[in-house]
Amino acid sequence: MFALAIFIGIYSYLIFFLGILHLLYMPAVLITTLGYFLIVAVIFKNRLRNLFKLQSVDKLILQLKDNKLFSLILLTILIQAVVNLVGVLGPEISFDALWYHLTLPKMYILNHGLFYLPGVKMVYSVMPKLTEMLYTAAMILGNDTLAKFIHFSFGILTLIAIYKLSRKFLSRDFSILASAIFYANLVVGWETITAYVDLAWAFFTLMAFWGLLIFLEKRTTRWLVAMGVMFGLAVTVKLVALFALPIFLLILLFDKYQNKDSWAGYIKKSFVLTIIAFIIPLPWFIFAFLHTGNPFYPYFTSQLVDSGKTLVFPDFRYILVDAYNFFLRLNDPISPVYLIVLPLVIIGFKRFSLKIRYIVLYCLLTLLMWYLTQEQRGGRFILPYLPIFSILSAYVIEKVKTVNLKALLVTVVILVSIISIGYRTIANAKFVPVIIGKETSSQFLTKYLNFSFGDFYDTDNYFQRHISKNDIVLLYGFGKLYYVNFNFIDSTWVKKGDKFNYIAVQNGALPARFTGWQQIYYNNLTKVRLYTKERKMCVY
């Protein structure tokens, strides 16, 4: 798994450097992709050969026959994966994907390279984007469905990593249970069908923690470096992953006192971890610095527009209310299993092994970090740490000595999985008519995009019919630009000297400086008005 994570990171950087060199063309990306995967196949030929051996399949079938519980838990995971795949195959309508996760790759492709866009609309154009580089390659070689499938695949990889790490502490059945607990989170099911990046963040963060546990066991430089690389890849997916660095350093500090190590040793380990964690995303930091003068742009500027930008210092008088909301009332819900097993974690803590205590400490620290840094209190911001929550939950359930209580807890996990399947089936049902060809993508997007919230789609094909490739449209009020399929300049990055011969305004009025421009089109559904001044090119 560690090698796979590294090869994913390397491929992302291959696309990044093609973008830096303005070589984002189909031939260059195709040759790079085929050549790289051929090299990987040669390096791992023995592992790939073993992967396709039928003995492992036969062994799995025998296990399924012998253990009905194992079969049922695995079946819920497989059904959830199929249900989620239905959402993957449908058109993208999610907020952040249409805002920048897919829009920036699309603009990079049109520009044949990476570039910086000033202003708040595309404020993340120079931030580390490991996953978006994968989306860029996917959209060049295929389409946005392939990009969504990549994010779906990170969910599957996370499931596999949860199982493999759980096997260090748990039996086969309860390792599968840990994966089931994670995959039944409604926030995971929702994220799986989108072109977001949080499942990639979860995968690399899980790998970093796995590396930490191996390092604490073997205490070799190799695994300290591996942990740093995994954490650095998580930061390259999403810069806010850096908030977890103090957590890893605190666990190393806890280990120092447990093993009575020297301060010099602790400082050395912390330094190595921190340096490697910053070296991995360094090319992106350099790219941001060259364009903005700030390697961590848009952090430490007035341009930041999302949550998680600063410490939020909540009102601790309402901590019980916040705890209740966290487990049961998040906008992006997480599994109630975590709340159900919490008393068992508290009761059994003294009997836990040192490694399990590290896991408990990690869960507490990540929860505290989320509480202090996420003003929106969204479930997707805790998602990267849910794999470890799930492993801890499965461990506690397996260690329950009362047979009836253990059976009840396993039943609860299965019921939560079934409820999740039902909920996601209802949510993804809207994609079925598009997938089977009874509804066009245009009809679907017209029906489900939120035009009052800045989404755009050319619902009546007016822009396709009247705006030529030589025309340029200045946009005002457009929140999401992914489905804008004509030449445009957005008002948030337009500059003096830019030329345009149309102005489109969504959910607003024409700016006063353009008095005299004639309205030639209005769409009552999308609330878009189009203006021109005799269709002549004007200079901003």
C-alpha positions as CSV (number, residue, x, y, z in Angstrom):
1,M,0.0,0.0,0.0
2,F,2.9,2.4,0.8
3,A,4.4,1.8,-2.6
4,L,1.0,2.3,-4.3
5,A,0.6,5.6,-2.5
6,I,4.0,6.8,-3.6
7,F,3.4,5.9,-7.2
8,I,0.1,7.8,-7.2
9,G,2.0,10.8,-5.8
10,I,4.7,10.5,-8.5
11,Y,2.2,10.3,-11.3
12,S,0.4,13.4,-10.0
13,Y,3.7,15.3,-10.1
14,L,4.4,14.1,-13.6
15,I,1.2,15.8,-14.7
16,F,2.1,18.8,-12.6
17,F,5.4,19.2,-14.4
18,L,3.7,18.8,-17.8
19,G,1.5,21.7,-16.6
20,I,4.4,23.8,-15.6
21,L,6.0,23.2,-19.1
22,H,2.6,24.0,-20.7
23,L,2.5,20.5,-22.3
24,L,-1.0,19.5,-21.2
25,Y,-1.8,18.0,-24.6
26,M,-3.4,14.6,-25.3
27,P,-0.2,13.1,-26.9
28,A,2.1,14.2,-24.1
29,V,-0.3,13.1,-21.3
30,L,-1.0,9.8,-23.0
31,I,2.7,8.9,-23.6
32,T,3.6,9.9,-20.0
33,T,0.7,7.8,-18.6
34,L,1.4,4.7,-20.7
35,G,5.2,5.0,-20.1
36,Y,4.8,5.4,-16.4
37,F,2.3,2.6,-15.9
38,L,4.5,0.3,-18.0
39,I,7.4,1.1,-15.6
40,V,5.2,0.4,-12.6
41,A,4.0,-2.9,-14.2
42,V,7.6,-4.0,-14.7
43,I,8.7,-3.1,-11.2
44,F,5.7,-4.9,-9.6
45,K,5.3,-7.7,-12.1
46,N,5.5,-10.4,-9.5
47,R,2.9,-8.8,-7.3
48,L,0.6,-8.3,-10.2
49,R,1.0,-11.9,-11.2
50,N,0.1,-13.0,-7.7
51,L,-2.9,-10.6,-7.7
52,F,-4.5,-12.6,-10.5
53,K,-3.9,-16.1,-9.1
54,L,-7.2,-18.0,-8.6
55,Q,-6.1,-19.5,-5.3
56,S,-6.8,-16.3,-3.5
57,V,-10.3,-16.2,-5.0
58,D,-11.0,-19.8,-4.1
59,K,-9.9,-19.1,-0.6
60,L,-12.2,-16.1,-0.3
61,I,-15.1,-18.2,-1.6
62,L,-14.5,-20.9,1.0
63,Q,-14.4,-18.2,3.7
64,L,-17.7,-16.8,2.6
65,K,-19.3,-20.3,2.8
66,D,-17.9,-20.9,6.3
67,N,-18.8,-17.6,7.9
68,K,-22.2,-16.1,7.3
69,L,-21.4,-13.0,9.3
70,F,-18.3,-12.3,7.2
71,S,-20.4,-12.8,4.1
72,L,-23.1,-10.4,5.3
73,I,-20.7,-7.6,6.3
74,L,-18.8,-7.9,3.1
75,L,-22.0,-8.0,1.1
76,T,-23.1,-4.6,2.6
77,I,-19.8,-3.1,1.6
78,L,-20.1,-4.4,-2.0
79,I,-23.7,-3.2,-2.3
80,Q,-22.7,0.3,-1.0
81,A,-19.9,0.4,-3.6
82,V,-22.4,-0.5,-6.4
83,V,-24.9,2.2,-5.2
84,N,-22.1,4.7,-5.0
85,L,-20.9,3.8,-8.5
86,V,-24.3,4.8,-9.8
87,G,-23.7,8.3,-8.5
88,V,-20.2,8.3,-10.1
89,L,-21.7,7.6,-13.5
90,G,-24.0,10.6,-13.4
91,P,-23.2,14.2,-14.2
92,E,-21.4,16.3,-11.6
93,I,-23.6,18.7,-9.6
94,S,-21.7,19.1,-6.3
95,F,-20.7,22.5,-5.1
96,D,-16.9,22.4,-4.7
97,A,-16.4,20.2,-7.8
98,L,-18.2,22.8,-10.0
99,W,-16.4,25.6,-8.2
100,Y,-12.8,24.5,-8.5
101,H,-12.0,20.8,-8.2
102,L,-13.1,20.2,-11.8
103,T,-13.1,23.8,-13.1
104,L,-9.4,24.4,-12.5
105,P,-8.3,21.2,-14.3
106,K,-10.7,22.2,-17.2
107,M,-9.1,25.7,-17.4
108,Y,-5.6,24.2,-17.1
109,I,-6.4,21.9,-20.1
110,L,-7.8,24.8,-22.1
111,N,-4.6,26.8,-21.3
112,H,-2.4,23.6,-21.8
113,G,-0.7,24.5,-18.6
114,L,-0.9,25.7,-15.0
115,F,-1.4,29.3,-14.3
116,Y,-2.4,31.7,-11.5
117,L,-5.8,33.4,-11.4
118,P,-6.1,36.4,-9.0
119,G,-9.2,37.1,-7.0
120,V,-11.5,35.0,-4.8
121,K,-13.3,33.0,-7.5
122,M,-10.3,30.8,-8.3
123,V,-8.3,31.5,-5.1
124,Y,-7.0,27.9,-5.0
125,S,-5.4,28.0,-8.4
126,V,-1.8,27.8,-7.0
127,M,-2.5,25.7,-3.9
128,P,-1.2,22.1,-3.8
129,K,-3.6,19.9,-5.8
130,L,-2.4,16.3,-6.0
131,T,-5.9,15.0,-6.7
132,E,-6.8,17.7,-9.2
133,M,-3.7,16.7,-11.3
134,L,-5.1,13.2,-11.5
135,Y,-8.4,14.8,-12.6
136,T,-6.6,16.8,-15.2
137,A,-5.1,13.7,-16.8
138,A,-8.4,11.9,-16.5
139,M,-10.2,14.7,-18.3
140,I,-7.6,14.9,-21.1
141,L,-7.7,11.1,-21.6
142,G,-11.4,10.7,-20.9
143,N,-14.0,12.9,-19.2
144,D,-15.2,14.1,-15.8
145,T,-16.8,10.7,-15.1
146,L,-13.3,9.3,-15.1
147,A,-12.3,12.0,-12.6
148,K,-15.2,11.1,-10.4
149,F,-14.2,7.4,-10.6
150,I,-10.7,8.3,-9.3
151,H,-12.2,9.8,-6.2
152,F,-14.5,6.8,-5.9
153,S,-11.3,4.6,-6.1
154,F,-9.7,6.5,-3.3
155,G,-12.6,5.4,-1.2
156,I,-12.0,1.7,-2.2
157,L,-8.2,2.1,-1.4
158,T,-9.1,3.5,2.0
159,L,-11.3,0.5,2.7
160,I,-8.4,-1.8,1.8
161,A,-6.0,0.1,3.9
162,I,-8.4,0.0,6.9
163,Y,-8.7,-3.7,6.5
164,K,-4.9,-4.3,6.2
165,L,-4.1,-2.1,9.2
166,S,-6.9,-3.6,11.3
167,R,-5.4,-7.0,10.7
168,K,-2.5,-5.9,13.0
169,F,-5.0,-5.8,15.9
170,L,-8.2,-7.6,14.8
171,S,-9.4,-10.9,13.4
172,R,-10.4,-11.1,9.7
173,D,-14.1,-10.6,10.4
174,F,-13.7,-7.6,12.6
175,S,-11.2,-6.0,10.2
176,I,-14.0,-6.2,7.6
177,L,-16.3,-4.7,10.2
178,A,-13.9,-1.7,10.6
179,S,-14.2,-1.1,6.8
180,A,-17.9,-1.5,7.0
181,I,-18.2,1.1,9.8
182,F,-16.2,3.6,7.7
183,Y,-18.0,3.0,4.4
184,A,-21.5,3.3,6.1
185,N,-20.8,7.0,7.0
186,L,-23.3,9.0,4.9
187,V,-20.6,11.6,4.4
188,V,-18.4,9.0,2.8
189,G,-21.2,7.8,0.6
190,W,-21.9,11.3,-0.6
191,E,-18.2,12.1,-1.1
192,T,-17.7,8.9,-3.1
193,I,-19.9,10.1,-6.0
194,T,-18.2,13.5,-6.3
195,A,-15.0,14.9,-7.8
196,Y,-13.9,16.2,-4.4
197,V,-10.6,15.4,-2.8
198,D,-11.4,14.4,0.8
199,L,-11.2,10.6,0.2
200,A,-7.7,11.0,-1.2
201,W,-6.9,13.1,1.9
202,A,-8.3,10.3,4.0
203,F,-6.3,7.6,2.2
204,F,-2.9,9.4,2.6
205,T,-3.6,10.5,6.2
206,L,-4.5,6.9,7.1
207,M,-1.2,5.7,5.4
208,A,0.7,8.4,7.4
209,F,-0.8,7.1,10.7
210,W,-0.1,3.5,9.6
211,G,3.5,4.6,9.0
212,L,3.6,6.1,12.4
213,L,2.5,2.9,14.1
214,I,5.2,0.9,12.2
215,F,7.8,3.4,13.1
216,L,6.9,3.3,16.8
217,E,7.3,-0.5,16.6
218,K,10.5,-0.8,14.5
219,R,12.1,2.6,15.2
220,T,14.0,2.7,11.9
221,T,14.7,5.8,9.8
222,R,13.1,4.1,6.8
223,W,9.6,4.2,8.4
224,L,10.1,7.7,9.8
225,V,10.7,8.8,6.2
226,A,7.8,6.7,5.0
227,M,5.5,8.4,7.5
228,G,6.7,11.8,6.5
229,V,6.2,11.0,2.8
230,M,2.6,9.9,3.4
231,F,1.9,12.9,5.4
232,G,3.5,15.2,2.8
233,L,1.2,13.6,0.2
234,A,-1.8,14.3,2.4
235,V,-0.7,18.0,2.5
236,T,-0.3,18.0,-1.3
237,V,-3.9,16.8,-1.5
238,K,-5.2,19.5,0.8
239,L,-3.1,22.1,2.6
240,V,-5.3,22.0,5.7
241,A,-3.8,18.6,6.4
242,L,-1.0,20.5,8.0
243,F,-3.3,21.0,11.0
244,A,-2.6,17.3,11.8
245,L,1.1,17.8,12.0
246,P,1.0,18.8,15.7
247,I,-1.0,15.7,16.4
248,F,1.8,13.4,15.0
249,L,4.3,15.4,16.9
250,L,2.3,15.1,20.2
251,I,2.1,11.3,19.7
252,L,5.8,11.2,19.2
253,L,6.1,13.2,22.4
254,F,3.9,10.8,24.2
255,D,6.0,7.9,22.9
256,K,9.2,9.7,24.2
257,Y,7.8,9.7,27.8
258,Q,6.6,6.1,27.5
259,N,10.0,4.9,26.4
260,K,12.0,7.5,28.4
261,D,13.8,8.7,25.2
262,S,16.1,11.7,25.1
263,W,14.9,15.2,24.1
264,A,17.6,15.1,21.4
265,G,16.0,12.0,19.9
266,Y,12.5,13.5,20.0
267,I,13.7,16.7,18.4
268,K,15.5,14.8,15.6
269,K,12.4,12.7,14.8
270,S,10.1,15.7,14.8
271,F,12.5,17.6,12.6
272,V,12.8,14.8,10.1
273,L,9.0,14.4,9.9
274,T,8.3,18.1,9.6
275,I,11.0,18.6,6.9
276,I,9.8,15.7,4.7
277,A,6.2,16.8,5.2
278,F,7.1,20.1,3.7
279,I,9.4,18.8,1.0
280,I,6.8,16.7,-0.7
281,P,4.5,19.6,-1.5
282,L,7.5,22.0,-2.0
283,P,7.1,22.2,-5.9
284,W,3.6,23.6,-5.3
285,F,4.8,26.0,-2.6
286,I,7.5,27.3,-5.1
287,F,4.8,27.6,-7.8
288,A,2.6,29.7,-5.5
289,F,5.5,31.8,-4.3
290,L,6.6,32.7,-7.9
291,H,3.1,33.9,-8.7
292,T,1.9,35.5,-5.5
293,G,5.0,36.0,-3.3
294,N,3.4,33.7,-0.7
295,P,4.1,29.9,-0.7
296,F,1.0,29.1,1.3
297,Y,-1.3,31.4,-0.7
298,P,-4.2,32.1,-0.1
299,Y,-3.4,31.5,3.6
300,F,-2.1,34.6,5.5
301,T,-4.0,36.8,3.0
302,S,-7.4,38.4,2.8
303,Q,-8.4,36.1,-0.1
304,L,-9.2,33.0,1.9
305,V,-12.9,32.2,1.6
306,D,-13.5,28.8,3.2
307,S,-13.6,27.4,6.7
308,G,-10.6,26.0,8.4
309,K,-8.6,29.2,7.8
310,T,-7.8,30.1,11.4
311,L,-8.3,28.7,14.9
312,V,-11.9,29.2,15.8
313,F,-11.9,29.1,19.6
314,P,-15.5,27.9,20.2
315,D,-17.6,28.8,23.2
316,F,-16.9,25.9,25.6
317,R,-20.1,26.5,27.5
318,Y,-21.9,24.7,24.7
319,I,-19.4,21.8,24.4
320,L,-22.1,19.2,25.2
321,V,-24.4,20.6,22.6
322,D,-21.5,20.6,20.1
323,A,-20.7,17.0,21.0
324,Y,-24.3,16.0,20.4
325,N,-24.3,17.8,17.1
326,F,-21.0,16.2,16.1
327,F,-22.3,12.6,16.5
328,L,-25.9,13.1,15.5
329,R,-26.6,16.4,13.6
330,L,-23.8,17.3,11.3
331,N,-24.7,18.6,7.9
332,D,-22.7,15.7,6.4
333,P,-23.7,12.9,8.9
334,I,-21.2,10.5,10.4
335,S,-22.0,7.0,11.7
336,P,-23.8,6.8,15.2
337,V,-21.6,3.8,15.9
338,Y,-18.8,6.1,17.1
339,L,-21.1,7.5,19.8
340,I,-22.5,4.0,20.7
341,V,-19.0,2.6,21.4
342,L,-17.6,5.7,23.1
343,P,-18.5,4.5,26.7
344,L,-16.8,1.2,25.9
345,V,-13.6,3.1,24.9
346,I,-13.7,5.0,28.2
347,I,-14.3,1.9,30.3
348,G,-11.7,-0.3,28.6
349,F,-8.9,2.3,28.1
350,K,-6.8,1.1,31.0
351,R,-6.7,-2.4,29.6
352,F,-5.7,-1.3,26.1
353,S,-2.3,-2.1,24.7
354,L,0.1,0.8,24.1
355,K,-0.7,0.8,20.3
356,I,-4.4,1.0,20.9
357,R,-3.8,3.9,23.3
358,Y,-2.0,5.6,20.5
359,I,-5.1,5.2,18.4
360,V,-7.3,6.6,21.1
361,L,-5.0,9.5,21.6
362,Y,-5.0,10.1,17.8
363,C,-8.8,10.1,17.7
364,L,-9.1,12.5,20.6
365,L,-6.5,14.9,19.2
366,T,-8.0,14.9,15.7
367,L,-11.4,15.6,17.1
368,L,-10.0,18.5,19.1
369,M,-8.2,19.8,16.1
370,W,-11.4,19.6,14.0
371,Y,-13.3,21.3,16.8
372,L,-10.9,24.2,16.9
373,T,-10.3,24.7,13.2
374,Q,-13.6,24.0,11.5
375,E,-16.1,26.8,11.9
376,Q,-18.7,25.1,9.7
377,R,-18.5,21.8,11.8
378,G,-19.0,19.8,8.6
379,G,-18.7,16.0,8.5
380,R,-16.4,16.1,5.5
381,F,-13.8,18.0,7.5
382,I,-13.5,15.1,10.0
383,L,-13.7,12.4,7.2
384,P,-9.9,12.0,6.8
385,Y,-9.7,10.8,10.4
386,L,-12.8,8.5,10.3
387,P,-10.8,5.4,9.2
388,I,-9.0,5.4,12.6
389,F,-12.3,6.0,14.4
390,S,-13.6,3.0,12.6
391,I,-10.7,0.8,13.5
392,L,-11.0,1.7,17.1
393,S,-14.7,1.0,17.1
394,A,-14.2,-2.4,15.6
395,Y,-11.5,-3.2,18.1
396,V,-13.7,-2.3,21.0
397,I,-16.6,-4.3,19.7
398,E,-14.4,-7.4,19.2
399,K,-13.0,-7.1,22.8
400,V,-16.5,-7.1,24.3
401,K,-16.7,-10.3,26.4
402,T,-20.5,-10.4,26.7
403,V,-21.7,-12.5,23.7
404,N,-25.1,-10.8,23.5
405,L,-23.7,-7.3,23.7
406,K,-21.2,-8.1,21.0
407,A,-23.9,-9.5,18.8
408,L,-26.0,-6.4,19.4
409,L,-23.2,-4.1,18.5
410,V,-22.4,-6.0,15.3
411,T,-26.1,-6.0,14.4
412,V,-26.1,-2.2,14.9
413,V,-23.2,-1.8,12.5
414,I,-25.0,-4.0,9.9
415,L,-28.3,-2.0,10.4
416,V,-26.4,1.3,10.0
417,S,-24.9,-0.1,6.8
418,I,-28.3,-1.1,5.5
419,I,-29.8,2.3,6.3
420,S,-26.9,4.0,4.5
421,I,-27.5,1.8,1.5
422,G,-31.2,2.8,1.5
423,Y,-30.4,6.5,1.9
424,R,-27.8,6.6,-0.8
425,T,-30.0,4.5,-3.1
426,I,-32.7,7.1,-2.8
427,A,-30.2,9.9,-3.3
428,N,-28.5,8.3,-6.3
429,A,-31.8,7.2,-8.0
430,K,-31.9,10.5,-9.9
431,F,-28.9,9.5,-11.9
432,V,-30.4,6.3,-13.2
433,P,-32.4,7.8,-16.1
434,V,-29.2,9.5,-17.4
435,I,-27.2,6.4,-17.1
436,I,-29.7,4.2,-19.0
437,G,-30.3,6.8,-21.6
438,K,-33.9,7.8,-20.8
439,E,-32.7,11.4,-19.9
440,T,-30.0,13.5,-21.4
441,S,-27.3,15.1,-19.4
442,S,-28.6,18.5,-20.4
443,Q,-32.1,17.6,-19.1
444,F,-30.6,16.3,-15.9
445,L,-28.4,19.4,-15.3
446,T,-31.3,21.7,-16.1
447,K,-33.4,19.9,-13.5
448,Y,-30.9,19.6,-10.7
449,L,-28.4,22.4,-10.8
450,N,-28.9,25.2,-8.3
451,F,-29.1,28.3,-10.5
452,S,-30.1,30.6,-7.6
453,F,-26.8,29.7,-5.9
454,G,-24.5,30.5,-8.8
455,D,-24.6,27.3,-10.9
456,F,-24.7,27.8,-14.7
457,Y,-25.7,25.7,-17.6
458,D,-26.7,26.7,-21.1
459,T,-30.2,25.2,-20.7
460,D,-31.6,26.4,-24.0
461,N,-28.4,26.3,-26.0
462,Y,-28.5,30.0,-26.6
463,F,-24.8,30.6,-25.9
464,Q,-23.9,27.6,-28.1
465,R,-25.9,28.9,-31.0
466,H,-25.0,32.6,-30.8
467,I,-21.5,32.9,-29.1
468,S,-18.7,32.0,-31.6
469,K,-15.2,30.9,-30.8
470,N,-14.0,34.5,-31.6
471,D,-16.4,36.1,-29.0
472,I,-15.4,36.8,-25.4
473,V,-17.9,37.2,-22.6
474,L,-17.3,39.1,-19.4
475,L,-19.1,37.3,-16.5
476,Y,-20.6,38.9,-13.4
477,G,-22.2,36.9,-10.6
478,F,-21.4,33.4,-11.9
479,G,-20.5,31.2,-9.0
480,K,-19.6,28.0,-10.8
481,L,-17.8,28.1,-14.1
482,Y,-17.4,24.4,-15.0
483,Y,-20.3,24.2,-17.4
484,V,-19.4,27.5,-19.1
485,N,-18.4,26.3,-22.6
486,F,-17.5,29.5,-24.4
487,N,-14.6,32.0,-24.2
488,F,-15.0,34.1,-21.0
489,I,-13.3,36.4,-18.5
490,D,-14.6,36.5,-15.0
491,S,-15.1,39.8,-13.2
492,T,-12.9,38.6,-10.3
493,W,-9.8,38.4,-12.4
494,V,-10.5,40.8,-15.3
495,K,-7.8,43.4,-15.7
496,K,-7.2,46.6,-17.6
497,G,-6.7,46.0,-21.3
498,D,-8.8,42.8,-21.5
499,K,-11.1,42.6,-24.5
500,F,-14.7,41.4,-24.6
501,N,-17.8,41.9,-26.7
502,Y,-20.5,40.5,-24.5
503,I,-21.3,40.8,-20.8
504,A,-23.3,38.1,-19.0
505,V,-24.8,38.8,-15.5
506,Q,-26.3,36.1,-13.3
507,N,-28.6,36.9,-10.4
508,G,-27.7,40.6,-10.5
509,A,-27.7,43.9,-12.3
510,L,-25.4,45.2,-15.0
511,P,-22.6,47.3,-13.4
512,A,-23.2,51.0,-13.8
513,R,-20.0,51.5,-15.8
514,F,-21.6,49.6,-18.7
515,T,-24.6,51.9,-19.1
516,G,-25.6,51.9,-22.7
517,W,-25.1,48.2,-23.3
518,Q,-28.2,46.5,-24.7
519,Q,-29.8,43.4,-23.2
520,I,-30.3,40.8,-25.9
521,Y,-31.1,37.7,-23.8
522,Y,-32.6,36.6,-20.5
523,N,-33.2,33.1,-19.1
524,N,-35.8,33.0,-16.5
525,L,-34.5,29.7,-15.1
526,T,-30.8,30.4,-14.8
527,K,-31.4,34.2,-14.2
528,V,-28.7,35.0,-16.7
529,R,-28.9,38.3,-18.8
530,L,-26.7,38.8,-21.8
531,Y,-25.6,42.3,-23.0
532,T,-23.7,43.7,-25.9
533,K,-22.7,47.0,-27.4
534,E,-23.3,46.3,-31.1
535,R,-21.2,43.1,-30.7
536,K,-18.1,45.2,-31.0
537,M,-14.9,44.3,-28.9
538,C,-14.5,46.7,-26.0
539,V,-11.4,47.2,-23.7
540,Y,-11.8,47.0,-20.0
